[in-house]
C-alpha cells in the first residue's frame, strides 16, 4: 500500500505517526486512520479556540496545518468530552466510531506523556469508552451467498469470482485480499500468507473452491502487469495491483446484480458472512475462528458466534417437549370439590 502524506500535520503528530509506523510496526492503513482521527480532532479544537476565524468555513476545509503543538498539548479532559459529543451529534458517529477516535486520542496522549514526556497529564485518562451497541453483525445467508457467487458475470468474471470466493471462504479483510502476492501462495496452492493489522502475518488454508477459483483466474490474469505490481495476485484493468476501493466497488456491483443490493451489505459484511457460515455449518470452534480471522482477543471473535433466527426457531421446535404433554384427567376428591364450591 502506498505511503500517505502527513506533511500538513503538527510536528508532534508527525512524530507520533512515525513512532507507530516504524517502532510499533503498525500498517500504513492503521497509521492513516490515526492521522485522519487526529486531523478531525484538531479541526474541532481550532473551532473551539477561535470560532470566529472559521465561521463560514466547511469543517473538512479547515487546514490541519493551522493546528499547533501548543494547541494539542493544551487539551483538557473537557475538550475531549466536548469532542465526543460533537462526534455523536454533529458528525453522527456511532458508538464504535467514537470509541475508535477516543482510542486514538488515548494512544496519542500516552505517547506525549509516557514516551516523549512533553506533557504531564493525559486528558483522556479518566474518560470512559462509549458503550457499544449490541447489534448483531449483518451477513448473507448460505442461500444468498450461493446466489451472489452464481450471479458473477462480465468482463472480469474470473477475477471477481475468485475475490468473492476468497472473501466468503476465508473471512479475510479487504486490505489483506488486495495485498496478496503470487509469492504468498505455496507451491501446491493449499495455503497462503496474508498481512493483517499491525503488519502481522497469518496463514490461511485454501479449500477446493478457493484453489479452483484462483486457478481459473490465473489462466486469464493479465501478463503485461506493471513491473512494480508484477507479484500482485489481483490486478486491475490498468495493470496495477487492485486497490481496496476497486474491490469495494466491484463487491457492491455484484451484490446489486445478484439482487442483493437492498440488503445494505459491504465488503466487511462478507467477512461476517464467512465467519458465520464457518461457525454455523462448519462447527468451527470459536478459538479456531479467532486464528482464522486474525483477531488478537477472543472477545472480538465472539460477535461472530451469534446464531440466526432460523437456527433459534429450529432449536425451539426440536425441543423434545415441543409437541406438548397431554395431562391426565384427574379425579376430583370430595375435599377438592368442596374447595371449588367455596371459591365460587
Protein Blocks (a to p, Z undefined) as FASTA:
>chain_A
ZZddfklpcfklmmmmmmmmmmnopafklmmmmmmmmmmmmmmmmmmmmmmlmgoiafkl
pcfklpcfklmmmpcfklmmmmmmmmmmmnopafklmmmmmmmmmmmmmmmmmmnopafb
dfklmpccddddfbdcddddfklmmmmmmmggcjklmmmmmmmmmmmmnopafklmmmpc
fklpcfkopaccdddehhiacdddddfklmmmmmmmmmmgcfkbcfklmmpmbdcfkopa
cdfklmmmmmmmmmmmnopmmnopafklmmmmmmmmmmmmnopafklmmmmnopablklm
mmmmpccfklmmmmmmmpmklnopadddddddfklmmmmmmmZZ
